[in-house]
Amino acid sequence: MTKSLTHKLLLVNGANLNLLGKREPDIYGHTTLVDIETRLVAYAAEHDIELICIQSNHEGKLIDEIQHYGLLADTSAQVDAMIINPAAFTHTSVALRDALLATQKPFIEVHLSNVHAREAFRHHSYLSDVAVGVICGLGHLGYQMALTYWLNNLYSVNLNN
Ligand code: DQA
């Protein structure tokens, strides 16, 4: 039987991020989402944290999943915090913002590319002002840094180890 870990984090990836590795690699890199998730899940598990990974191209599906993991009736099964790359929904979705706020779970917003160095429509985020922090432009390492932050700040994992 798989061991159920007490502490849980949620990694959320939005539209088109299932295509990482193939999609505009000059902007988003060559690493696939499966590679990113596999590495992060293993890193979290080393510290007895379960990292639950979801990706969807559908805004409503992301909202359903965020509500689910953030508001489970059994509060001990809820995630403690989230890491989210909402992709294009960053720039459009009040509904995603509202879902994250409804859960009252802290989250870090991650973007692979530096959205501020790109088209003007990518400069605004509906999430940034309610995020604990925003990491952008550091490629897939941005996710790793967000996870490291939660390990350190929620679970007091010593970063020097
Ligand atoms: C992105 C940036 C968004 O503007 C874009 O729509 C994405 C990916 C990033 O990770 O750099 O799909 O969130």
py3Dmol code that shows the C-alpha trace and the ligand (Angstrom):
import py3Dmol

protein = """\
ATOM      1  CA  MET A   1       0.000   0.000   0.000  1.00  0.00           C
ATOM      2  CA  THR A   2       1.263   3.506  -0.817  1.00  0.00           C
ATOM      3  CA  LYS A   3       2.222   5.488   2.253  1.00  0.00           C
ATOM      4  CA  SER A   4      -0.067   8.478   2.724  1.00  0.00           C
ATOM      5  CA  LEU A   5       1.996  11.506   3.741  1.00  0.00           C
ATOM      6  CA  THR A   6       0.525  13.982   6.199  1.00  0.00           C
ATOM      7  CA  HIS A   7       1.775  17.177   4.640  1.00  0.00           C
ATOM      8  CA  LYS A   8       0.566  17.987   1.164  1.00  0.00           C
ATOM      9  CA  LEU A   9       1.313  20.638  -1.427  1.00  0.00           C
ATOM     10  CA  LEU A  10      -0.451  21.227  -4.733  1.00  0.00           C
ATOM     11  CA  LEU A  11       1.291  22.014  -8.022  1.00  0.00           C
ATOM     12  CA  VAL A  12      -1.079  23.482 -10.616  1.00  0.00           C
ATOM     13  CA  ASN A  13      -0.224  24.015 -14.265  1.00  0.00           C
ATOM     14  CA  GLY A  14      -2.574  25.687 -16.716  1.00  0.00           C
ATOM     15  CA  ALA A  15      -3.242  25.748 -20.418  1.00  0.00           C
ATOM     16  CA  ASN A  16      -0.714  24.384 -22.902  1.00  0.00           C
ATOM     17  CA  LEU A  17       1.844  23.482 -20.258  1.00  0.00           C
ATOM     18  CA  ASN A  18       1.239  19.811 -21.101  1.00  0.00           C
ATOM     19  CA  LEU A  19       3.227  20.685 -24.243  1.00  0.00           C
ATOM     20  CA  LEU A  20       6.365  21.785 -22.407  1.00  0.00           C
ATOM     21  CA  GLY A  21       9.465  20.533 -24.182  1.00  0.00           C
ATOM     22  CA  LYS A  22       7.740  20.781 -27.582  1.00  0.00           C
ATOM     23  CA  ARG A  23       6.057  24.159 -27.231  1.00  0.00           C
ATOM     24  CA  GLU A  24       8.179  27.190 -28.232  1.00  0.00           C
ATOM     25  CA  PRO A  25      11.303  25.678 -26.598  1.00  0.00           C
ATOM     26  CA  ASP A  26      13.253  28.912 -27.148  1.00  0.00           C
ATOM     27  CA  ILE A  27      10.860  30.528 -24.648  1.00  0.00           C
ATOM     28  CA  TYR A  28       9.792  27.661 -22.386  1.00  0.00           C
ATOM     29  CA  GLY A  29      12.807  25.325 -22.571  1.00  0.00           C
ATOM     30  CA  HIS A  30      13.248  21.670 -23.445  1.00  0.00           C
ATOM     31  CA  THR A  31      12.206  20.123 -20.140  1.00  0.00           C
ATOM     32  CA  THR A  32       8.850  18.351 -20.225  1.00  0.00           C
ATOM     33  CA  LEU A  33       6.153  18.745 -17.595  1.00  0.00           C
ATOM     34  CA  VAL A  34       6.519  15.065 -16.683  1.00  0.00           C
ATOM     35  CA  ASP A  35      10.238  15.652 -16.004  1.00  0.00           C
ATOM     36  CA  ILE A  36       9.477  18.704 -13.867  1.00  0.00           C
ATOM     37  CA  GLU A  37       6.750  16.949 -11.890  1.00  0.00           C
ATOM     38  CA  THR A  38       8.788  13.770 -11.384  1.00  0.00           C
ATOM     39  CA  ARG A  39      11.734  15.705  -9.996  1.00  0.00           C
ATOM     40  CA  LEU A  40       9.612  17.857  -7.689  1.00  0.00           C
ATOM     41  CA  VAL A  41       7.560  14.934  -6.377  1.00  0.00           C
ATOM     42  CA  ALA A  42      10.787  13.081  -5.517  1.00  0.00           C
ATOM     43  CA  TYR A  43      12.316  16.138  -3.843  1.00  0.00           C
ATOM     44  CA  ALA A  44       9.179  16.722  -1.759  1.00  0.00           C
ATOM     45  CA  ALA A  45       8.967  13.030  -0.810  1.00  0.00           C
ATOM     46  CA  GLU A  46      12.560  13.136   0.486  1.00  0.00           C
ATOM     47  CA  HIS A  47      11.160  15.491   3.093  1.00  0.00           C
ATOM     48  CA  ASP A  48       7.995  13.454   3.703  1.00  0.00           C
ATOM     49  CA  ILE A  49       5.809  15.897   1.817  1.00  0.00           C
ATOM     50  CA  GLU A  50       3.316  14.728  -0.772  1.00  0.00           C
ATOM     51  CA  LEU A  51       3.264  16.917  -3.888  1.00  0.00           C
ATOM     52  CA  ILE A  52       0.020  16.523  -5.829  1.00  0.00           C
ATOM     53  CA  CYS A  53       0.356  17.604  -9.474  1.00  0.00           C
ATOM     54  CA  ILE A  54      -2.469  18.704 -11.736  1.00  0.00           C
ATOM     55  CA  GLN A  55      -2.510  20.214 -15.208  1.00  0.00           C
ATOM     56  CA  SER A  56      -5.436  21.192 -17.340  1.00  0.00           C
ATOM     57  CA  ASN A  57      -6.188  23.196 -20.444  1.00  0.00           C
ATOM     58  CA  HIS A  58      -9.616  24.008 -19.008  1.00  0.00           C
ATOM     59  CA  GLU A  59     -10.133  26.877 -16.610  1.00  0.00           C
ATOM     60  CA  GLY A  60     -13.157  25.269 -14.930  1.00  0.00           C
ATOM     61  CA  LYS A  61     -11.250  22.031 -14.341  1.00  0.00           C
ATOM     62  CA  LEU A  62      -8.428  23.938 -12.627  1.00  0.00           C
ATOM     63  CA  ILE A  63     -10.979  25.712 -10.431  1.00  0.00           C
ATOM     64  CA  ASP A  64     -12.644  22.407  -9.529  1.00  0.00           C
ATOM     65  CA  GLU A  65      -9.281  20.870  -8.567  1.00  0.00           C
ATOM     66  CA  ILE A  66      -8.182  23.901  -6.538  1.00  0.00           C
ATOM     67  CA  GLN A  67     -11.501  23.877  -4.686  1.00  0.00           C
ATOM     68  CA  HIS A  68     -11.211  20.136  -4.151  1.00  0.00           C
ATOM     69  CA  TYR A  69      -7.692  20.042  -2.709  1.00  0.00           C
ATOM     70  CA  GLY A  70      -8.044  23.333  -0.843  1.00  0.00           C
ATOM     71  CA  LEU A  71     -11.415  22.716   0.751  1.00  0.00           C
ATOM     72  CA  LEU A  72     -11.691  18.970   1.407  1.00  0.00           C
ATOM     73  CA  ALA A  73     -14.150  18.331   4.242  1.00  0.00           C
ATOM     74  CA  ASP A  74     -11.440  16.338   6.029  1.00  0.00           C
ATOM     75  CA  THR A  75      -9.169  19.288   6.772  1.00  0.00           C
ATOM     76  CA  SER A  76      -6.203  17.009   7.466  1.00  0.00           C
ATOM     77  CA  ALA A  77      -6.396  15.897   3.811  1.00  0.00           C
ATOM     78  CA  GLN A  78      -6.260  19.466   2.484  1.00  0.00           C
ATOM     79  CA  VAL A  79      -3.094  20.808   0.914  1.00  0.00           C
ATOM     80  CA  ASP A  80      -1.147  23.312   3.007  1.00  0.00           C
ATOM     81  CA  ALA A  81      -0.097  25.551   0.122  1.00  0.00           C
ATOM     82  CA  MET A  82       0.110  25.695  -3.650  1.00  0.00           C
ATOM     83  CA  ILE A  83       2.489  26.454  -6.490  1.00  0.00           C
ATOM     84  CA  ILE A  84       0.705  27.619  -9.620  1.00  0.00           C
ATOM     85  CA  ASN A  85       1.648  28.453 -13.162  1.00  0.00           C
ATOM     86  CA  PRO A  86      -1.751  29.486 -14.510  1.00  0.00           C
ATOM     87  CA  ALA A  87      -0.230  30.058 -17.986  1.00  0.00           C
ATOM     88  CA  ALA A  88      -2.513  32.234 -20.145  1.00  0.00           C
ATOM     89  CA  PHE A  89      -5.222  32.207 -17.437  1.00  0.00           C
ATOM     90  CA  THR A  90      -2.847  34.441 -15.437  1.00  0.00           C
ATOM     91  CA  HIS A  91      -3.819  37.321 -17.647  1.00  0.00           C
ATOM     92  CA  THR A  92      -7.529  36.631 -17.970  1.00  0.00           C
ATOM     93  CA  SER A  93      -9.020  34.753 -15.043  1.00  0.00           C
ATOM     94  CA  VAL A  94     -10.815  36.481 -12.197  1.00  0.00           C
ATOM     95  CA  ALA A  95     -12.448  33.098 -11.537  1.00  0.00           C
ATOM     96  CA  LEU A  96      -9.100  31.424 -10.849  1.00  0.00           C
ATOM     97  CA  ARG A  97      -8.135  34.245  -8.503  1.00  0.00           C
ATOM     98  CA  ASP A  98     -11.446  33.850  -6.666  1.00  0.00           C
ATOM     99  CA  ALA A  99     -10.970  30.075  -6.373  1.00  0.00           C
ATOM    100  CA  LEU A 100      -7.497  30.499  -4.868  1.00  0.00           C
ATOM    101  CA  LEU A 101      -8.792  33.121  -2.428  1.00  0.00           C
ATOM    102  CA  ALA A 102     -11.727  30.884  -1.494  1.00  0.00           C
ATOM    103  CA  THR A 103      -9.349  28.153  -0.314  1.00  0.00           C
ATOM    104  CA  GLN A 104      -7.372  30.599   1.844  1.00  0.00           C
ATOM    105  CA  LYS A 105      -4.259  28.563   1.025  1.00  0.00           C
ATOM    106  CA  PRO A 106      -1.064  30.508   0.399  1.00  0.00           C
ATOM    107  CA  PHE A 107       0.335  30.157  -3.100  1.00  0.00           C
ATOM    108  CA  ILE A 108       3.373  31.056  -5.171  1.00  0.00           C
ATOM    109  CA  GLU A 109       2.884  32.107  -8.805  1.00  0.00           C
ATOM    110  CA  VAL A 110       5.494  30.730 -11.205  1.00  0.00           C
ATOM    111  CA  HIS A 111       6.195  31.514 -14.848  1.00  0.00           C
ATOM    112  CA  LEU A 112       8.921  29.899 -16.896  1.00  0.00           C
ATOM    113  CA  SER A 113       9.421  32.996 -19.026  1.00  0.00           C
ATOM    114  CA  ASN A 114       9.918  36.563 -17.915  1.00  0.00           C
ATOM    115  CA  VAL A 115       6.410  37.771 -18.665  1.00  0.00           C
ATOM    116  CA  HIS A 116       7.464  41.387 -18.080  1.00  0.00           C
ATOM    117  CA  ALA A 117       9.922  41.224 -20.968  1.00  0.00           C
ATOM    118  CA  ARG A 118       7.221  39.974 -23.349  1.00  0.00           C
ATOM    119  CA  GLU A 119       4.021  41.356 -24.896  1.00  0.00           C
ATOM    120  CA  ALA A 120       2.169  44.007 -22.859  1.00  0.00           C
ATOM    121  CA  PHE A 121      -0.857  41.724 -22.362  1.00  0.00           C
ATOM    122  CA  ARG A 122       1.360  39.384 -20.321  1.00  0.00           C
ATOM    123  CA  HIS A 123       2.411  42.105 -17.889  1.00  0.00           C
ATOM    124  CA  HIS A 124      -0.803  41.983 -15.873  1.00  0.00           C
ATOM    125  CA  SER A 125      -1.611  39.073 -13.595  1.00  0.00           C
ATOM    126  CA  TYR A 126      -4.896  38.552 -11.757  1.00  0.00           C
ATOM    127  CA  LEU A 127      -2.988  36.578  -9.131  1.00  0.00           C
ATOM    128  CA  SER A 128       0.244  38.379  -8.289  1.00  0.00           C
ATOM    129  CA  ASP A 129      -1.132  40.802  -5.698  1.00  0.00           C
ATOM    130  CA  VAL A 130      -2.613  37.945  -3.666  1.00  0.00           C
ATOM    131  CA  ALA A 131       0.342  35.559  -4.111  1.00  0.00           C
ATOM    132  CA  VAL A 132       2.949  35.082  -1.384  1.00  0.00           C
ATOM    133  CA  GLY A 133       5.544  35.523  -4.104  1.00  0.00           C
ATOM    134  CA  VAL A 134       6.045  35.490  -7.857  1.00  0.00           C
ATOM    135  CA  ILE A 135       8.915  33.789  -9.689  1.00  0.00           C
ATOM    136  CA  CYS A 136       9.316  34.392 -13.402  1.00  0.00           C
ATOM    137  CA  GLY A 137      11.963  34.061 -16.072  1.00  0.00           C
ATOM    138  CA  LEU A 138      13.998  31.300 -14.404  1.00  0.00           C
ATOM    139  CA  GLY A 139      12.643  28.424 -16.493  1.00  0.00           C
ATOM    140  CA  HIS A 140      11.781  25.152 -14.777  1.00  0.00           C
ATOM    141  CA  LEU A 141      14.049  26.030 -11.850  1.00  0.00           C
ATOM    142  CA  GLY A 142      11.380  28.504 -10.767  1.00  0.00           C
ATOM    143  CA  TYR A 143       9.182  25.586  -9.676  1.00  0.00           C
ATOM    144  CA  GLN A 144      12.066  24.094  -7.723  1.00  0.00           C
ATOM    145  CA  MET A 145      12.623  27.392  -5.946  1.00  0.00           C
ATOM    146  CA  ALA A 146       8.959  27.717  -5.061  1.00  0.00           C
ATOM    147  CA  LEU A 147       8.965  24.198  -3.603  1.00  0.00           C
ATOM    148  CA  THR A 148      12.144  24.930  -1.661  1.00  0.00           C
ATOM    149  CA  TYR A 149      10.466  28.019  -0.233  1.00  0.00           C
ATOM    150  CA  TRP A 150       7.475  26.019   1.039  1.00  0.00           C
ATOM    151  CA  LEU A 151       9.699  23.283   2.468  1.00  0.00           C
ATOM    152  CA  ASN A 152      11.645  25.889   4.366  1.00  0.00           C
ATOM    153  CA  ASN A 153       8.820  28.155   5.412  1.00  0.00           C
ATOM    154  CA  LEU A 154       6.025  25.695   6.133  1.00  0.00           C
ATOM    155  CA  TYR A 155       7.954  22.683   7.334  1.00  0.00           C
ATOM    156  CA  SER A 156      11.264  24.179   8.511  1.00  0.00           C
ATOM    157  CA  VAL A 157      13.338  22.012   6.199  1.00  0.00           C
ATOM    158  CA  ASN A 158      16.921  23.223   6.500  1.00  0.00           C
ATOM    159  CA  LEU A 159      18.029  24.378   3.045  1.00  0.00           C
ATOM    160  CA  ASN A 160      21.679  23.654   3.793  1.00  0.00           C
ATOM    161  CA  ASN A 161      21.034  19.930   3.926  1.00  0.00           C
TER     162      ASN A 161
END
"""
ligand_1 = """\
13
DQA
C 3.656 31.370 -18.888
C 3.543 32.786 -19.430
C 2.148 33.062 -19.967
O 2.054 34.398 -20.463
C 1.833 32.113 -21.111
O 0.503 32.304 -21.553
C 2.071 30.687 -20.746
C 3.223 30.333 -19.908
C 5.102 31.024 -18.481
O 5.268 30.030 -17.776
O 6.048 31.706 -18.859
O 1.390 29.806 -21.231
O 2.839 31.260 -17.736
"""
view = py3Dmol.view(width=600, height=400)
view.addModel(protein, "pdb")
view.setStyle({"model": 0}, {"cartoon": {"style": "trace"}})
view.addModel(ligand_1, "xyz")
view.setStyle({"model": 1}, {"stick": {}})
view.zoomTo()
view.show()
